Amino acid sequence: MNTADQYLKTIYVVQKQEDGPASTGSIADALDVSPASANEMIGKLEERGLAEHEKYKGVRLTDDGIVRARDALQTYCIIERFLRNVLGVEEFREEAHELEAVIDDTVADRLDTIIDRQPECPDCFDPETDACACLEVAMAPVESD
Amino acid sequence: MSVSQRIASDDQLARLLQIGIVLEEVVEARAHHHSQSADADLDAEVETLLADAAEESADHRDRLESLISGLGVDSVPFDEIESLVDARYGRTKPEDFDGILYDQLCNEETAYKFYDDLIEGIEASDAEFSIDRDRLLETLRTIREEEAEGVSEVTKVMERR
């Protein structure tokens, strides 16, 4: 997942949490980057027609941005479920964040063939727990980290 | 969350190599599943392609396992992955020839993309890993090359049909 998709996913989740435009500060905090870096990337997303930034209000994704953000969130959910249910990783949230930049959506689609994901994905993603709400230990883990 | 695309530690590298092993196991398990499918009625060319793919994946798995053993991490048992694949595919209708070849093409392309991203991530990282960086990159580049050849072979077979 490239950097732009990580931003789109984060903006989408923050928008849902804040029930409105996502503030630059919240986006920067969620991504652990400086507000200047966040502003720079938000500008690029605006240029590509994926987000709209309104001064003093925040960022809102366009329809195209929402489609890409939901795809990215789905890829993230696949990585989380794969780590938890196939590899038995306890710290799956932290590892998913570390690995998402290196795991492409085509690779995630392949990993998806061996996990049981719910049809409502990615609407099942719960920002409060930073995990899929349906995620459970559905099968015996292969390893016990 | 970091937006860095680098691979920063032994643990992260080991986890990615494990994912590579799982991808190879998926290829093996699916090739096996296709070969065993009673209704598939495979011809000799497809049979050979699947057998070669399974053999190559097993070889890649061995090489990846050798790398992660140097990082002190366990591998992922093939039986577990095979049963997961069977659980998902055992219920589906037998695929036709195009389906099997297309599936094999996706396998090879996905593996190529995975190793390409992994190599890029390692090259961009200045982390010191417990295993020799040159050996790591050489192994992964060789595997990536074989995946590229696999894509080419499957494409040729598909074009002839």
Interface residues (C-beta under 8 A of the other chain):
Chain A: N2 T3 Q6 Y7 T10 A30 L31 D32 V33 F82 L83 V86 L87 V89 E95 H97 E98 L99 A101 V102 I103 D104 T106 V107 D109 R110 L111 T113 I114 I115 D116 M139 V142 E143
Chain B: M1 S2 V3 S4 Q5 I7 A8 Q12 R15 L16 Q18 I19 V22 L23 V26 D74 V76 P77 E80 I81 L84 V85 R88 C106 N107 E109 T110 K113 F114 D117 L118 G121
